[in-house]
Amino acid sequence: MLYVLIGLLSILLGGIIGFVIRFIIAKNRLNSAENRAEIILKEAKLEAESQKKELLLDAKTFLIQERNNFEKETKERRIELQRLEKRLIQKEEQFERRFNDVEKREKLVVDREKEYNEKVNDITKLQSKWQSEIERISGLTSEQAKGILIKGIEEEARKDALVLINKIEEEANRNANRKAKEIIVTTIQRIASEATSDATTTTVSLPNDEMKGRIIGREGRNIRTLETLIGVDIIIDDTPEAVVISSFDPVRREIAKIALNRLITDGRIHPTRIEEVINKVMAEVNEMIYDEGEKAVLNLGIPGISTEGIINIGRLYFRTSYGQNVLHHSIEVAKIAGTLAAELGCDVALAKRGGLLHDIGKGSQSDGDSSHTEAGYDIAKKMGESEKVLNSILSHHGDVEPNCLESILVQAADAISASRPGARRESLDSYIKRLEALEKIAESYEGVEKAFAIQAGREIRVILNNATTTDDKAEGLARDIAKRIEGELKYPGKIKVTVIREARFIEYAR
């Protein structure tokens, strides 16, 4: 029991001693923390004082700088105000001087006007006096004398005006003809087009006559397949080693020609193979049409042509007119029209555009009864072309009147391209018929002894009977023949009519 009591006392005493020790340690720590806090507080106060001084110093520096800037700006404004005030004073002085000058001038004008009025009155009095004296001497009133004088002046002026007008007209015609010839010759010289012309080939050569039977096929199934899929007539006759393709559509003829050549080369000719080859050839020809149209547009530098327009332009590659390739003709017309427009100061781009599209109706796939100008007008209108381009298409054959200079240039370029040597050709029969028609028209008139078509039908020379005709009648006859040729015949370019009337006296010395 005693030990237990001693143990408890020892524990209690240890706890008291431990508490005292912990209290002393805590107090020391508290004192140390207070000392550290005082030190930190002193340092903070010192730092705050330092920052306060720095801020005050910065504020003073900023105020001094702002005050200097304000004083500087105020000084500059004061100088500017002084300068403006000085200018204002100078303007006021100038205004006063001008005002004084104006007053002096007004006074001078008033004085001169008064002096002028006085002189006018004196002149009027003298004029009345002279007029009375002239009327007394001549026995005519002033109105009568004025009428006689005006009439004489009018007659003299009219004569002088007629002489001057004739002179101006002659000079203008001479200069216009010379200038027009220079421009056309220059344009033609700058267009380096080939004189050859293309022809659509409708004959396919065969390696031998046995190939005709293979093309016809069993019971004619091969040739029926070809004609049905392409839309052409294939004529197989006695012509050795040749097959003739007949169709109004040159694109179809081209497809038939290429397909036949490939089938002949391949050797496999049956309906399935024919259909396969035709589909491939159609795709290639359509691509060729687009490529030709795109190439023409790019070479001429004409922007904004729609896909439909490019296709219609490309179809012209397979069209011919009098043996002349229509696409090449259209490109040539565009170049000539552009060159003429450049020479005359007109819109070059518009002239080239109208020249390229003027025959676009010939590439139309429509089967209507409209002419190629009307079909071209419809196509170009769908393409969104301007009114001037549409007028160039309609007026290039004289169907409507041109509404701008560019349309006239397209018309002239079309005539130049079509009538240049070697551009077009016609069949021998039509050529002979045209020459005979020329001579027949000329010989139908009274007093004509003989008529000769020369220079490939470009000129008709008419020989008159000297005894039954006169020179005046010969001049009128040339005009009548020319008008009748224009009304009855169709021909490229122009035809010169030369009427000859001469007296020949022949004697024989025996």
Secondary structure, DSSP 8 states (H G I E B T S, - for coil): -HHHHHHHHHHHHHHHHHHHHHHHHHHHHHHHHHHHHHHHHHHHHHHHHHHHHHHHHHHHHHHHHHHHHHHHHHHHHHHHHHHHHHHHHHHHHHHHHHHHHHHHHHHHHHHHHHHHHHHHHHHHHHHHHHHHHHHHHH---HHHHHHHHHHHHHHHHHHHHHHHHHHHHHHHHHHHHHHHHHHHHHHHHH----S-------EEE-SSTHHHHHHH-GGGHHHHHHHHHHT-EEE--SSTTEEEEE-S-HHHHHHHHHHHHHHHHH---SHHHHHHHHHHHHHHHHHHHHHHHHHHHHHHT-----HHHHHHHHHGGG-EETTEEHHHHHHHHHHHHHHHHHHHT--HHHHHHHHHHTTGGGG-----S--HHHHHHHHHHHTT--HHHHHHHHHTTTSS---SHHHHHHHHHHHHHHHSTTS----HHHHHHHHHHHHHHHHTSTTEEEEEEEGGGTEEEEEE-TTT--HHHHHHHHHHHHHHHHHH---SS--EEEEE----------
